[in-house]
Amino acid sequence: MTAEHGQAGAVAPVAVVTGGARRLGRHLGLMLVRRGYRLVCLYRSSRADVASLEAEVKALGGHIRALALDIADRDAVARAFAEVAGVEGRVDVLINNVGNYNPQPIQALDPEAWDATLGANLSGAYYAAYHALRLMPDGGSIVNIGMAGLEGTRASRLAVDYYVSKTGLLSLTRSLALACGPRGIRVNMVSPGQLDNSVDLPGPEQLKREIPIGRAGTMADMEGAVAYLLDAPYVTGVNLDVAGGYRLG
Ligand SMILES: NC(=O)c1ccc[n+]([C@@H]2O[C@H](COP(=O)([O-])OP(=O)(O)OC[C@H]3O[C@@H](n4cnc5c(N)ncnc54)[C@H](OP(=O)(O)O)[C@@H]3O)[C@@H](O)[C@H]2O)c1
């Protein structure tokens, strides 16, 4: 659903972004505000970033409401969406952006860290989708944020919990797309490779070696891909790598 739709209809559409206070989630939330959505920003602890985001959204003439929660806590997610139901009354778009990456060698990865990653990255996305779908009009959209190179199951010595969570998220994406198609609700995934704000971004020479397009991805690259999927009424169940060819070979 686009801003144009929102302006033509009686009520502006609502977008929920998880991990929406900082970094990629913040950029996607601002893109949605510019497209006419009322923004619900779900965050965990970045209160100062929320305050500056609220100011930025207001400067754009938009609406924002921020709710703090642990997305891995299913009762907290239920409470947050009950609040959204009471105040906004609907969810037109859900962006599942939380994706914690804490690389540890597989032999050192303790069960608590495993549970935390799977809880936030995969179960949290499911909890949010479960509640969002109950508030979503026909024609709504879910976009999950993955990682590049998910075609074929990937192995990792350093981040197995992350890789498993993203592989599971792709399966969740396709399964929800299958189930929700008859309602005109589309569920897709956008998968970055190396973004220019990555915590362990390689140097320019390595980026040129590893990425056919020769550079890291930008927030604008990601915004464009998510916007495309929101506007593509016949596209569902796809994973769109926004990665400059990273992990193609
Ligand atoms: N950056 C990259 O190069 C790259 C590459 C491939 C894929 N990705 C994917 O792109 C997405 C965004 O990446 P990013 O680097 O911008 O994200 P990030 O900085 O790692 O995390 C985004 C936000 O998620 C929130 N969060 C984490 N755990 C949470 C929890 N349990 N409950 C609620 N909120 C929680 C945090 O909120 P608070 O700050 O409020 O605590 C954080 O600001 C992720 O899915 C990631 O896997 C990124």
The ligand as an SDF file (V2000), in Angstrom:
LIG
                    3D

 48 52  0  0  0  0  0  0  0  0999 V2000
   24.4680   -4.1090    8.6510 N   0  0  0  0  0  0  0  0  0  0  0  0
   24.7900   -5.0470    7.7510 C   0  0  0  0  0  0  0  0  0  0  0  0
   25.8450   -4.9990    7.0950 O   0  0  0  0  0  0  0  0  0  0  0  0
   23.8580   -6.2240    7.5200 C   0  0  0  0  0  0  0  0  0  0  0  0
   24.2610   -7.2720    6.6710 C   0  0  0  0  0  0  0  0  0  0  0  0
   23.3840   -8.3340    6.4600 C   0  0  0  0  0  0  0  0  0  0  0  0
   22.1400   -8.3300    7.0770 C   0  0  0  0  0  0  0  0  0  0  0  0
   21.7810   -7.3080    7.8890 N   0  0  0  0  0  0  0  0  0  0  0  0
   20.4750   -7.3540    8.5200 C   0  0  0  0  0  0  0  0  0  0  0  0
   19.8700   -6.0780    8.4380 O   0  0  0  0  0  0  0  0  0  0  0  0
   19.0580   -5.8640    9.6030 C   0  0  0  0  0  0  0  0  0  0  0  0
   19.4370   -4.5540   10.2700 C   0  0  0  0  0  0  0  0  0  0  0  0
   20.7970   -4.5780   10.5750 O   0  0  0  0  0  0  0  0  0  0  0  0
   21.4360   -3.4660   11.5190 P   0  0  0  0  0  0  0  0  0  0  0  0
   22.9070   -3.7520   11.5040 O   0  0  0  0  0  0  0  0  0  0  0  0
   20.9180   -2.1450   11.1440 O   0  0  0  0  0  0  0  0  0  0  0  0
   20.7650   -3.9120   12.8910 O   0  0  0  0  0  0  0  0  0  0  0  0
   21.3230   -3.8130   14.4080 P   0  0  0  0  0  0  0  0  0  0  0  0
   21.9980   -2.5320   14.5880 O   0  0  0  0  0  0  0  0  0  0  0  0
   22.0760   -5.0670   14.7270 O   0  0  0  0  0  0  0  0  0  0  0  0
   19.9490   -3.9440   15.2230 O   0  0  0  0  0  0  0  0  0  0  0  0
   18.8290   -3.1360   14.9540 C   0  0  0  0  0  0  0  0  0  0  0  0
   18.0510   -2.9320   16.2030 C   0  0  0  0  0  0  0  0  0  0  0  0
   17.4650   -4.1620   16.6520 O   0  0  0  0  0  0  0  0  0  0  0  0
   17.0250   -3.9070   17.9690 C   0  0  0  0  0  0  0  0  0  0  0  0
   16.9530   -5.1500   18.7540 N   0  0  0  0  0  0  0  0  0  0  0  0
   17.9130   -6.0730   18.9090 C   0  0  0  0  0  0  0  0  0  0  0  0
   17.4670   -7.0680   19.7080 N   0  0  0  0  0  0  0  0  0  0  0  0
   16.1960   -6.7500   20.0460 C   0  0  0  0  0  0  0  0  0  0  0  0
   15.2170   -7.3540   20.8490 C   0  0  0  0  0  0  0  0  0  0  0  0
   15.4560   -8.5200   21.4850 N   0  0  0  0  0  0  0  0  0  0  0  0
   14.0200   -6.7520   20.9810 N   0  0  0  0  0  0  0  0  0  0  0  0
   13.7720   -5.5790   20.3650 C   0  0  0  0  0  0  0  0  0  0  0  0
   14.6640   -4.9430   19.5820 N   0  0  0  0  0  0  0  0  0  0  0  0
   15.8650   -5.5240   19.4350 C   0  0  0  0  0  0  0  0  0  0  0  0
   18.0510   -2.9660   18.5930 C   0  0  0  0  0  0  0  0  0  0  0  0
   17.2960   -1.9660   19.2450 O   0  0  0  0  0  0  0  0  0  0  0  0
   17.8860   -1.0010   20.4050 P   0  0  0  0  0  0  0  0  0  0  0  0
   19.0180   -0.2710   19.7740 O   0  0  0  0  0  0  0  0  0  0  0  0
   16.7150   -0.1490   20.7590 O   0  0  0  0  0  0  0  0  0  0  0  0
   18.3530   -1.8920   21.5280 O   0  0  0  0  0  0  0  0  0  0  0  0
   18.8500   -2.4600   17.3910 C   0  0  0  0  0  0  0  0  0  0  0  0
   18.9500   -1.0600   17.3420 O   0  0  0  0  0  0  0  0  0  0  0  0
   19.2470   -7.0820   10.4880 C   0  0  0  0  0  0  0  0  0  0  0  0
   18.1970   -7.9970   10.2620 O   0  0  0  0  0  0  0  0  0  0  0  0
   20.5510   -7.6770    9.9910 C   0  0  0  0  0  0  0  0  0  0  0  0
   20.6430   -9.0620   10.2310 O   0  0  0  0  0  0  0  0  0  0  0  0
   22.6080   -6.2530    8.1320 C   0  0  0  0  0  0  0  0  0  0  0  0
  1  2  1  0
  2  3  2  0
  2  4  1  0
  4  5  1  0
  4 48  2  0
  5  6  2  0
  6  7  1  0
  7  8  2  0
  8  9  1  0
  8 48  1  0
  9 10  1  0
  9 46  1  0
 10 11  1  0
 11 12  1  0
 11 44  1  0
 12 13  1  0
 13 14  1  0
 14 15  2  0
 14 16  1  0
 14 17  1  0
 17 18  1  0
 18 19  2  0
 18 20  1  0
 18 21  1  0
 21 22  1  0
 22 23  1  0
 23 24  1  0
 23 42  1  0
 24 25  1  0
 25 26  1  0
 25 36  1  0
 26 27  1  0
 26 35  1  0
 27 28  2  0
 28 29  1  0
 29 30  1  0
 29 35  2  0
 30 31  1  0
 30 32  2  0
 32 33  1  0
 33 34  2  0
 34 35  1  0
 36 37  1  0
 36 42  1  0
 37 38  1  0
 38 39  2  0
 38 40  1  0
 38 41  1  0
 42 43  1  0
 44 45  1  0
 44 46  1  0
 46 47  1  0
M  CHG  2   8   1  16  -1
M  END
$$$$
